[in-house]
Amino acid sequence: MSSTRRTAIVAGVLFLVTEVAAIGGLALYRPLLSDAGYVLGPGADTQVFLGALCELVLALAVTGTGAVLYPVLRGRGEGAAVGYVCGRLLEAAVILVGIVSVLSVVTLRTRAESATGADGASLVTAGQALVAFHDWTFLFGPNFVLGANTLVLAGLMYTSRLVPRPLAVLGLVGGTLICASATAVLFGIYEQVSVAGSLAALPVFAWEVTLAVRLLAKGFDEGGGAGAGAGTGGGSGSAVGDRTAGAAAAAV
């Protein structure tokens, strides 16, 4: 098996991991995110810890896609390839900040067990602030930054023809829509977790899943530049031909 084919397989697996981990984390966080008085209730701490673990896996997979695909992408546009890697690192960092904010709510809940009435009210306020902090990280990480990363990767895939152009166009549409949706949420046009928000996230979700399946099943289009990168990249870049595309759809 060639190094380019191995790269495609690893990238495909990582993209699928990001989707599963993102959806799992959001579902497991639900009791904490939807209950304003979580810090004073019985809690579902084990479930939240599992959600945090899912998001940690998500952050690692997001970082991994950037690292795996860089040697392939740099032969098609080194500046854009570096930007993609940095964007994925930024996305992972924002996800990690969101994890810390959620786990801090769990810490407040354990302390609330011995709190007085006044202390309890303060803890509820603090818990709601931390949940709001998580919601903002969710908006800027798996929405704005993800959308930008998707546009960069899909653009490189489109110009280099490493995957069929209709697939790359799906990524361009998905990245544009998720950024537009995040802007709408930012200005209060609709809630992030809503029908409109979910519909806007569908194309980027479809892009990542379809790209993952394509990479696992067929790899990169050899005529699109797997060999071309070998002539221009040098070193490890000459052996590989593309990088992981897309972004965790739904998310954190």
Backbone bond lengths (Angstrom), bond angles and torsions (degrees), N, CA, C in turn:
res aa  C-N    CA-C-N  psi(-1)  N-CA   C-N-CA  omega(-1)  CA-C   N-CA-C  phi
1 M - - - 1.470 - - 1.525 109.84 -
2 S 1.322 116.93 130.69 1.456 120.68 -177.87 1.527 110.96 -72.77
3 S 1.326 115.61 160.42 1.466 119.97 179.22 1.525 111.05 -63.96
4 T 1.333 116.83 -34.13 1.465 120.27 177.95 1.527 111.12 -63.94
5 R 1.315 116.68 -41.36 1.467 120.52 178.92 1.525 110.50 -66.58
6 R 1.331 117.55 -40.58 1.464 120.59 177.63 1.523 110.72 -62.62
7 T 1.335 115.91 -40.47 1.458 119.89 178.11 1.521 111.05 -60.49
8 A 1.322 116.14 -43.47 1.463 120.59 179.75 1.522 111.14 -62.15
9 I 1.329 116.95 -41.95 1.460 120.43 -179.15 1.525 111.15 -66.01
10 V 1.328 116.33 -46.16 1.469 119.64 179.71 1.525 110.63 -62.30
11 A 1.329 116.61 -43.28 1.457 120.35 179.21 1.529 110.73 -62.80
12 G 1.326 117.36 -42.68 1.461 120.49 178.77 1.512 112.12 -61.04
13 V 1.326 116.44 -43.61 1.467 120.35 178.49 1.528 110.66 -62.72
14 L 1.319 116.86 -43.99 1.465 120.44 -179.01 1.524 111.80 -63.22
15 F 1.322 117.25 -38.21 1.460 119.42 178.04 1.526 111.33 -65.01
16 L 1.320 116.70 -40.57 1.461 119.24 177.43 1.522 110.84 -65.70
17 V 1.330 117.25 -37.58 1.464 120.93 177.53 1.530 110.80 -62.36
18 T 1.336 117.01 -40.62 1.470 118.96 179.55 1.523 111.16 -61.79
19 E 1.318 117.26 -39.44 1.461 119.87 -179.25 1.526 111.59 -66.73
20 V 1.334 116.15 -48.18 1.464 120.31 -179.03 1.525 110.70 -63.65
21 A 1.325 116.77 -44.49 1.466 120.38 -178.31 1.521 111.71 -66.60
22 A 1.325 117.97 -39.42 1.461 121.13 -179.68 1.527 111.21 -64.64
23 I 1.325 116.20 -46.21 1.464 120.36 -179.97 1.525 110.25 -66.73
24 G 1.343 116.61 -42.34 1.457 120.55 179.38 1.520 112.38 -62.74
25 G 1.335 116.83 -43.70 1.461 119.93 179.95 1.513 112.20 -62.48
26 L 1.315 117.08 -44.77 1.465 120.71 -179.26 1.526 110.93 -64.00
27 A 1.331 117.08 -41.19 1.470 120.40 -179.81 1.527 111.19 -66.87
28 L 1.322 117.38 -41.06 1.458 120.79 -177.77 1.532 112.36 -71.96
29 Y 1.316 116.79 -27.50 1.470 120.95 177.80 1.528 112.54 -75.70
30 R 1.312 117.53 -12.86 1.460 121.19 -169.36 1.522 114.77 -49.60
31 P 1.357 120.33 -46.78 1.473 119.10 -178.92 1.528 113.21 -58.53
32 L 1.324 116.43 -37.94 1.463 120.15 -178.74 1.523 111.45 -74.87
33 L 1.315 116.89 -42.39 1.461 120.36 -174.95 1.522 112.55 -73.61
34 S 1.320 117.45 -26.30 1.458 120.35 -174.94 1.527 113.83 -97.97
35 D 1.326 117.89 -8.29 1.464 122.03 -177.45 1.521 109.72 -110.29
36 A 1.335 116.30 106.69 1.468 120.24 -177.78 1.525 111.95 -63.21
37 G 1.333 117.27 -27.94 1.461 120.74 -179.62 1.512 113.35 -102.34
38 Y 1.326 117.23 29.55 1.464 121.25 -176.10 1.522 111.91 -55.74
39 V 1.321 117.82 -38.71 1.464 120.34 -175.01 1.522 112.66 -66.76
40 L 1.330 118.98 -17.62 1.461 121.93 179.76 1.524 112.79 -105.26
41 G 1.325 117.24 -1.32 1.454 121.23 -177.73 1.516 112.42 -98.36
42 P 1.337 116.72 -175.24 1.470 120.97 179.29 1.517 112.40 -66.85
43 G 1.335 116.30 -25.20 1.458 120.54 177.11 1.516 114.39 76.01
44 A 1.318 114.78 167.85 1.468 122.94 174.81 1.524 106.38 -137.28
45 D 1.342 114.12 56.48 1.458 119.97 -169.65 1.522 113.38 -61.25
46 T 1.323 117.39 -39.69 1.468 119.54 179.83 1.521 110.80 -61.57
47 Q 1.317 115.71 -40.96 1.466 120.41 178.13 1.524 110.89 -63.68
48 V 1.328 116.20 -41.08 1.469 120.43 178.74 1.531 110.66 -65.74
49 F 1.330 117.21 -39.90 1.464 120.44 177.56 1.530 110.77 -61.56
50 L 1.328 116.16 -40.10 1.467 119.60 176.70 1.528 110.82 -64.16
51 G 1.343 115.98 -38.60 1.457 119.65 176.07 1.515 111.90 -62.76
52 A 1.336 116.31 -40.84 1.467 120.43 177.69 1.525 110.59 -63.86
53 L 1.329 116.17 -38.23 1.469 119.54 177.63 1.523 110.57 -64.14
54 C 1.335 116.05 -41.33 1.469 119.75 176.67 1.525 110.87 -59.29
55 E 1.324 116.24 -42.67 1.461 119.46 -178.59 1.526 112.06 -71.33
56 L 1.321 117.06 -30.11 1.462 119.42 173.95 1.521 110.00 -64.85
57 V 1.337 115.93 -44.01 1.473 120.13 175.24 1.524 110.39 -60.20
58 L 1.337 115.86 -40.01 1.469 120.68 177.85 1.522 110.93 -59.11
59 A 1.335 116.72 -47.81 1.466 120.35 -178.94 1.525 111.14 -61.61
60 L 1.330 116.79 -41.13 1.466 120.34 179.00 1.522 111.16 -66.09
61 A 1.333 116.74 -40.94 1.462 120.21 -179.88 1.526 111.14 -67.71
62 V 1.338 116.81 -39.65 1.462 121.10 177.44 1.526 110.01 -59.89
63 T 1.341 115.94 -46.42 1.469 119.78 177.66 1.524 110.82 -62.64
64 G 1.326 115.52 -40.67 1.459 119.81 -178.82 1.514 113.33 -62.22
65 T 1.341 117.37 -37.17 1.462 118.77 -179.96 1.526 110.67 -61.97
66 G 1.325 115.77 -40.33 1.460 119.08 179.25 1.516 111.90 -64.25
67 A 1.339 116.24 -44.34 1.463 120.43 -178.63 1.525 111.95 -66.51
68 V 1.334 116.09 -40.84 1.466 120.00 -176.53 1.528 111.37 -68.90
69 L 1.310 116.87 -41.11 1.465 119.46 -173.93 1.528 114.23 -84.52
70 Y 1.325 117.55 -15.74 1.468 119.00 -175.36 1.530 113.36 -56.17
71 P 1.340 119.54 -48.18 1.474 118.00 -178.92 1.520 113.32 -57.76
72 V 1.333 116.93 -29.59 1.459 120.63 -179.75 1.527 110.46 -79.22
73 L 1.322 115.91 -41.60 1.467 119.91 -174.09 1.522 113.62 -75.58
74 R 1.321 117.49 -28.53 1.461 118.45 -173.36 1.531 112.51 -65.52
75 G 1.338 116.69 -26.01 1.455 119.55 177.06 1.521 112.62 -73.22
76 R 1.354 117.28 -12.59 1.470 121.85 -179.67 1.517 111.93 -104.93
77 G 1.308 117.32 -9.77 1.459 122.04 179.83 1.513 108.89 164.62
78 E 1.329 116.12 92.18 1.466 119.47 -171.33 1.515 112.33 -62.42
79 G 1.340 116.89 -40.98 1.457 119.75 -179.67 1.517 111.94 -61.16
80 A 1.331 116.15 -46.05 1.459 120.54 179.38 1.525 110.78 -66.71
81 A 1.327 117.29 -36.52 1.460 120.67 179.08 1.523 111.11 -64.13
82 V 1.325 116.55 -43.28 1.468 120.26 176.93 1.529 110.18 -63.81
83 G 1.331 115.85 -41.65 1.458 120.00 177.90 1.510 112.08 -60.24
84 Y 1.329 116.29 -38.30 1.461 120.12 179.70 1.526 111.06 -66.14
85 V 1.324 116.41 -44.27 1.467 120.06 178.71 1.531 110.16 -61.08
86 C 1.326 116.21 -45.91 1.469 119.88 -179.82 1.531 111.04 -64.33
87 G 1.335 116.11 -37.75 1.456 119.94 178.54 1.512 111.81 -64.63
88 R 1.328 116.93 -39.53 1.464 120.30 178.42 1.530 110.54 -67.41
89 L 1.320 117.14 -37.95 1.461 120.07 176.30 1.528 110.76 -63.70
90 L 1.335 116.60 -41.47 1.458 120.36 177.86 1.526 110.42 -63.59
91 E 1.308 116.60 -43.30 1.471 120.89 178.93 1.525 110.44 -59.20
92 A 1.340 116.89 -45.06 1.463 120.92 179.25 1.522 111.31 -63.97
93 A 1.335 116.85 -39.11 1.466 120.29 -179.73 1.522 111.10 -63.89
94 V 1.325 117.41 -41.31 1.463 120.85 178.78 1.524 110.46 -65.12
95 I 1.325 116.92 -38.77 1.464 120.71 177.50 1.527 110.32 -61.41
96 L 1.324 117.16 -43.18 1.463 121.13 179.99 1.527 111.38 -63.16
97 V 1.312 117.34 -38.60 1.462 120.44 177.05 1.529 110.12 -62.42
98 G 1.338 116.51 -40.51 1.456 120.53 177.34 1.525 112.04 -63.09
99 I 1.338 117.04 -37.63 1.461 120.51 177.56 1.527 110.48 -61.35
100 V 1.323 116.40 -44.90 1.466 120.67 -179.35 1.525 110.90 -61.03
101 S 1.318 117.61 -40.84 1.466 120.51 -179.17 1.524 111.03 -64.69
102 V 1.333 117.58 -39.73 1.458 120.95 179.21 1.533 110.92 -67.99
103 L 1.316 117.18 -44.08 1.459 119.84 179.06 1.526 111.52 -65.27
104 S 1.313 117.13 -28.62 1.459 120.21 176.62 1.523 111.62 -65.65
105 V 1.336 116.74 -32.58 1.467 120.41 175.71 1.527 109.97 -63.87
106 V 1.325 117.04 -40.08 1.466 120.78 177.53 1.522 110.19 -62.10
107 T 1.320 117.02 -41.64 1.465 120.49 177.49 1.527 110.76 -60.88
108 L 1.317 117.23 -42.88 1.463 120.50 177.49 1.532 111.12 -61.49
109 R 1.307 116.64 -38.42 1.467 119.47 -178.87 1.526 111.29 -64.01
110 T 1.317 117.56 -40.64 1.462 120.31 179.46 1.519 110.79 -65.94
111 R 1.332 117.42 -33.65 1.460 120.53 178.50 1.527 111.98 -76.29
112 A 1.316 116.31 -25.71 1.456 120.24 -177.60 1.519 112.67 -69.68
113 E 1.320 118.01 -16.06 1.454 121.29 -178.35 1.526 112.19 -62.13
114 S 1.340 117.04 -28.94 1.459 120.72 -179.83 1.532 112.44 -111.22
115 A 1.333 116.68 15.06 1.462 119.91 -176.06 1.521 111.11 -85.33
116 T 1.331 116.56 151.67 1.456 121.71 173.37 1.521 109.29 -77.99
117 G 1.351 116.74 177.23 1.457 119.74 -179.83 1.505 112.88 -58.86
118 A 1.329 116.82 -44.41 1.462 120.40 -179.64 1.517 110.90 -66.20
119 D 1.339 115.35 -42.65 1.465 119.06 178.81 1.529 110.34 -63.46
120 G 1.336 116.00 -37.12 1.460 120.25 179.47 1.513 111.82 -61.47
121 A 1.324 116.71 -41.84 1.462 120.10 178.56 1.521 110.93 -63.01
122 S 1.316 116.21 -39.53 1.470 120.06 178.86 1.519 111.10 -66.49
123 L 1.334 115.16 -38.61 1.458 118.92 179.73 1.524 111.42 -66.79
124 V 1.345 116.26 -37.87 1.468 119.61 176.92 1.523 110.28 -61.62
125 T 1.326 116.37 -43.89 1.469 120.49 178.49 1.529 110.83 -61.15
126 A 1.344 115.35 -44.46 1.463 119.31 179.81 1.525 110.80 -64.44
127 G 1.336 115.99 -39.87 1.459 119.63 178.93 1.515 112.14 -63.64
128 Q 1.324 116.52 -42.09 1.457 120.18 178.59 1.527 111.18 -64.83
129 A 1.332 115.99 -35.62 1.470 119.30 178.11 1.530 110.78 -65.41
130 L 1.326 116.09 -39.91 1.466 119.61 179.53 1.524 111.61 -68.35
131 V 1.336 116.68 -37.13 1.467 119.96 176.20 1.525 110.21 -64.58
132 A 1.358 115.71 -41.41 1.467 119.30 177.06 1.529 110.53 -62.12
133 F 1.327 116.00 -37.94 1.472 120.37 177.74 1.524 109.98 -62.11
134 H 1.335 116.21 -43.64 1.468 119.77 176.85 1.525 111.42 -60.30
135 D 1.337 115.88 -42.77 1.464 119.61 -178.71 1.526 111.47 -60.82
136 W 1.322 116.70 -37.41 1.468 119.81 178.07 1.523 111.18 -69.03
137 T 1.338 117.22 -38.62 1.469 118.50 176.45 1.518 110.37 -64.88
138 F 1.331 116.39 -35.59 1.464 120.53 177.81 1.525 111.09 -63.99
139 L 1.333 115.94 -35.82 1.461 120.04 179.30 1.525 111.55 -70.42
140 F 1.324 116.42 -44.79 1.462 118.96 -173.99 1.521 113.28 -84.01
141 G 1.340 118.50 -30.52 1.459 120.26 179.35 1.510 113.15 -79.01
142 P 1.337 117.48 -75.67 1.470 120.53 -177.27 1.523 114.27 -76.81
143 N 1.310 118.55 15.53 1.463 120.65 175.84 1.522 110.59 -127.68
144 F 1.328 118.40 -74.53 1.461 120.08 -178.72 1.532 112.07 -61.94
145 V 1.342 116.68 -54.52 1.468 119.35 -176.35 1.522 110.77 -67.97
146 L 1.329 116.25 -40.96 1.457 119.67 176.73 1.520 111.21 -59.62
147 G 1.330 116.82 -43.88 1.457 120.04 179.26 1.517 111.98 -60.47
148 A 1.339 116.29 -43.70 1.463 120.33 178.76 1.524 110.92 -63.26
149 N 1.337 116.45 -43.81 1.464 120.23 179.02 1.524 111.58 -62.35
150 T 1.327 115.50 -39.96 1.458 119.85 178.98 1.525 111.29 -62.86
151 L 1.330 116.65 -41.99 1.459 120.46 179.35 1.532 111.26 -62.88
152 V 1.338 116.09 -41.43 1.474 119.48 179.90 1.522 110.45 -64.80
153 L 1.333 116.39 -48.91 1.460 119.55 -177.56 1.523 111.68 -65.90
154 A 1.333 116.63 -46.61 1.465 119.70 -179.74 1.525 110.78 -62.87
155 G 1.333 116.54 -36.75 1.459 119.86 177.38 1.524 111.95 -62.55
156 L 1.345 116.12 -43.77 1.457 119.92 177.54 1.532 111.11 -65.09
157 M 1.315 116.50 -39.94 1.452 120.41 178.41 1.532 111.18 -65.06
158 Y 1.321 115.71 -36.58 1.468 119.85 -179.03 1.528 110.85 -67.93
159 T 1.326 117.10 -48.77 1.461 120.12 -176.12 1.527 112.43 -71.61
160 S 1.332 116.85 -31.65 1.464 119.51 -177.83 1.520 112.99 -90.70
161 R 1.340 116.67 -12.39 1.466 122.44 -178.88 1.529 112.27 58.27
162 L 1.326 116.68 34.76 1.459 120.36 176.49 1.518 111.66 -71.29
163 V 1.317 115.97 -23.38 1.468 121.98 172.16 1.519 106.43 -132.50
164 P 1.332 118.38 163.15 1.470 119.64 179.02 1.527 110.97 -55.66
165 R 1.300 116.27 140.64 1.460 120.45 -175.50 1.528 114.50 -60.39
166 P 1.334 119.58 -36.19 1.474 118.20 175.83 1.525 112.64 -58.11
167 L 1.328 117.30 -35.08 1.458 120.74 177.01 1.526 110.49 -67.39
168 A 1.333 116.53 -42.39 1.462 119.76 177.81 1.527 111.42 -64.16
169 V 1.332 116.40 -36.90 1.468 120.29 177.47 1.531 110.31 -63.11
170 L 1.326 117.12 -38.37 1.462 120.62 176.43 1.523 110.00 -58.65
171 G 1.328 117.12 -40.97 1.456 120.54 177.08 1.515 112.33 -64.93
172 L 1.317 117.21 -40.75 1.464 120.56 178.57 1.532 111.05 -63.91
173 V 1.330 116.15 -41.39 1.460 120.38 177.51 1.524 110.38 -66.15
174 G 1.343 116.20 -44.65 1.456 120.06 -179.32 1.513 112.58 -62.66
175 G 1.325 117.07 -44.01 1.465 120.40 178.82 1.511 112.20 -62.89
176 T 1.332 116.32 -40.76 1.464 120.52 179.10 1.522 111.30 -64.97
177 L 1.332 116.43 -45.03 1.469 120.56 -177.74 1.522 112.13 -65.82
178 I 1.335 117.93 -40.70 1.462 119.62 -177.66 1.523 110.40 -68.69
179 C 1.322 117.37 -34.96 1.470 120.21 175.90 1.528 110.59 -68.28
180 A 1.335 116.73 -42.37 1.465 120.45 178.41 1.524 110.60 -63.59
181 S 1.334 116.76 -40.79 1.461 120.74 179.12 1.521 110.91 -65.35
182 A 1.326 117.11 -42.01 1.465 120.39 178.44 1.519 110.86 -61.96
183 T 1.321 116.94 -37.43 1.465 120.41 177.13 1.523 110.85 -64.55
184 A 1.345 116.09 -41.06 1.465 120.29 177.85 1.516 111.18 -62.85
185 V 1.323 117.42 -41.15 1.464 121.03 177.74 1.528 110.48 -65.64
186 L 1.318 116.22 -40.89 1.461 121.05 -179.71 1.523 111.49 -57.45
187 F 1.320 116.78 -38.31 1.465 120.80 -178.27 1.534 112.61 -96.20
188 G 1.333 116.62 12.90 1.454 120.65 171.53 1.510 116.08 75.97
189 I 1.319 118.18 20.01 1.467 120.43 179.95 1.523 110.57 -70.01
190 Y 1.316 117.42 -38.27 1.465 121.85 172.36 1.518 108.50 -155.67
191 E 1.340 115.33 166.68 1.458 120.95 -179.01 1.528 110.18 -75.78
192 Q 1.329 114.49 152.26 1.458 118.52 -179.31 1.530 111.24 -64.98
193 V 1.328 116.62 -48.19 1.460 120.19 175.86 1.525 107.42 -89.03
194 S 1.313 115.93 89.57 1.463 122.94 -176.26 1.520 108.14 -154.05
195 V 1.324 115.63 173.55 1.469 119.73 178.48 1.527 110.25 -61.79
196 A 1.337 115.89 -45.93 1.469 119.88 -179.54 1.527 111.08 -62.45
197 G 1.326 116.31 -43.55 1.457 119.64 179.83 1.521 112.02 -64.29
198 S 1.329 116.33 -39.95 1.464 120.31 179.04 1.527 111.80 -66.02
199 L 1.336 116.33 -42.08 1.463 120.10 179.12 1.530 110.97 -62.82
200 A 1.338 116.01 -39.30 1.468 119.70 179.82 1.523 111.72 -67.36
201 A 1.336 116.52 -26.28 1.462 120.16 -179.06 1.530 112.70 -84.26
202 L 1.323 117.55 -16.34 1.464 120.24 -175.97 1.532 113.99 -59.39
203 P 1.355 119.26 -45.06 1.473 117.85 -178.49 1.525 113.55 -62.13
204 V 1.340 118.17 -38.65 1.462 119.03 -179.63 1.529 109.89 -71.71
205 F 1.340 116.68 -32.46 1.461 120.32 174.52 1.533 109.79 -64.56
206 A 1.337 115.90 -45.56 1.464 120.35 179.08 1.526 110.85 -62.62
207 W 1.329 117.09 -38.87 1.471 121.72 178.30 1.524 110.75 -59.98
208 E 1.338 117.24 -48.78 1.454 119.80 -176.52 1.522 112.00 -66.44
209 V 1.332 116.47 -43.64 1.462 119.78 -178.63 1.532 110.50 -67.38
210 T 1.330 116.41 -44.37 1.469 119.78 -179.73 1.525 111.18 -65.31
211 L 1.327 116.10 -40.73 1.462 119.84 177.32 1.521 110.54 -62.60
212 A 1.335 116.89 -43.10 1.462 120.61 179.51 1.525 110.95 -60.47
213 V 1.320 116.55 -46.52 1.468 120.64 179.52 1.526 110.70 -62.44
214 R 1.321 116.11 -42.01 1.466 120.78 179.08 1.532 110.91 -61.37
215 L 1.334 116.59 -45.64 1.462 120.20 -178.82 1.523 111.33 -65.94
216 L 1.326 116.83 -38.81 1.456 120.06 179.22 1.525 111.91 -69.18
217 A 1.327 116.30 -39.62 1.460 120.74 -174.23 1.531 112.74 -81.21
218 K 1.336 117.39 -43.18 1.461 120.39 -171.95 1.522 114.72 -127.43
219 G 1.324 116.81 -15.93 1.458 118.70 -177.39 1.517 111.66 76.28
220 F 1.308 116.09 -158.19 1.456 121.45 179.39 1.524 110.67 -83.75
221 D 1.319 116.52 153.51 1.460 121.09 174.82 1.521 108.59 -72.02
222 E 1.302 116.66 114.45 1.466 120.14 -177.13 1.522 111.34 -59.36
223 G 1.317 116.53 -38.42 1.464 119.36 -179.74 1.504 112.72 -68.53
224 G 1.370 116.61 -16.72 1.450 120.28 -178.11 1.496 113.29 -83.29
225 G 1.324 118.89 -10.34 1.433 116.96 174.95 1.496 117.07 140.63
226 A 1.332 120.16 8.75 1.445 118.71 176.44 1.515 109.47 -61.26
227 G 1.323 115.68 -36.66 1.452 118.89 177.17 1.507 111.86 -81.25
228 A 1.354 116.12 -32.15 1.458 119.08 -178.88 1.491 111.18 -63.12
229 G 1.345 116.75 -36.26 1.451 120.06 179.61 1.507 110.64 -63.71
230 A 1.325 116.76 -31.14 1.452 119.82 -178.37 1.503 110.99 -65.82
231 G 1.316 116.36 -29.27 1.449 117.95 -177.72 1.501 113.11 -84.21
232 T 1.332 117.97 -18.52 1.448 119.86 -174.26 1.501 114.63 -114.42
233 G 1.354 117.26 -20.76 1.455 119.23 -171.56 1.501 112.86 -81.42
234 G 1.342 118.72 -46.57 1.436 120.95 -173.50 1.501 110.18 78.64
235 G 1.334 118.73 154.47 1.450 123.45 176.38 1.507 110.89 56.68
236 S 1.361 114.19 -137.74 1.461 118.28 -178.44 1.505 111.39 -66.34
237 G 1.332 117.98 -25.62 1.454 120.25 180.00 1.504 111.60 -65.20
238 S 1.336 118.45 -25.66 1.450 120.12 -179.69 1.516 111.11 -75.63
239 A 1.308 117.91 -18.68 1.452 120.38 -177.81 1.513 112.49 -90.95
240 V 1.327 117.51 -24.28 1.453 119.90 -172.83 1.509 110.01 -113.34
241 G 1.347 118.36 166.45 1.433 118.66 -177.05 1.482 120.42 -137.57
242 D 1.316 124.62 7.87 1.470 122.60 172.86 1.501 111.30 -175.07
243 R 1.258 118.68 178.21 1.454 121.80 -175.91 1.514 111.65 -135.45
244 T 1.273 118.44 167.18 1.449 124.67 -178.26 1.508 112.84 -64.73
245 A 1.341 118.49 134.72 1.452 122.16 -174.27 1.504 112.30 -110.62
246 G 1.197 124.50 162.37 1.424 125.28 164.49 1.499 117.31 98.18
247 A 1.116 132.46 -155.45 1.425 131.24 -174.11 1.488 112.65 -174.28
248 A 1.178 131.51 150.97 1.393 137.65 -177.58 1.448 111.76 -60.41
249 A 1.145 117.92 109.21 1.442 121.67 -168.30 1.481 111.19 -83.66
250 A 0.704 149.04 165.97 1.418 154.56 174.20 1.492 113.56 75.36
251 A 0.852 138.24 -74.11 1.357 163.77 141.04 1.430 140.68 84.75
252 V 1.201 129.61 -154.74 1.406 133.83 -147.41 1.466 116.75 -57.49
